[in-house]
Amino acid sequence: MNSYMTSEEMEIEKQACYEAMREDDNKEEAKQAKVLKRIKKRVSANWFNSIMDFLEDQDYIHDFSIIEKPVGQRQKEDYRFAHSYINQYSNGGISGDDFAGQACLPIRGGLYFSFHYSC
């Protein structure tokens, strides 16, 4: 009995994998849009633009949510919100240039915009 896949079977498997990844990406993008819409209703236009600028400074962002208690160490920022909380759980990695963590940005009312990042 041969357990090897034909090139046609491998192509079908690869396409199924790509489709599953696209579906996951679409779900993540929809979740991000929903959270950002909620944040936009809570803050001023300048504050929201500062949050978007902060996000643009990150390489890969995911797991958007709104939380009541920030995670990580408070850090001074040069944005409208003036400070963030950062829990960096990967600091350099094997390559020395691999960082990942969770960021929490204040959005008023005792709430925080939380997301995970990696670069």
Secondary structure as GFF3:
##gff-version 3
##sequence-region A 1 119
A	DSSP	alpha_helix	7	42	.	.	.	ID=ss1
A	DSSP	alpha_helix	45	56	.	.	.	ID=ss2
A	DSSP	beta_strand	60	67	.	.	.	ID=ss3
A	DSSP	beta_strand	73	76	.	.	.	ID=ss4
A	DSSP	beta_strand	83	92	.	.	.	ID=ss5
A	DSSP	beta_strand	98	106	.	.	.	ID=ss6
A	DSSP	beta_strand	112	118	.	.	.	ID=ss7
###
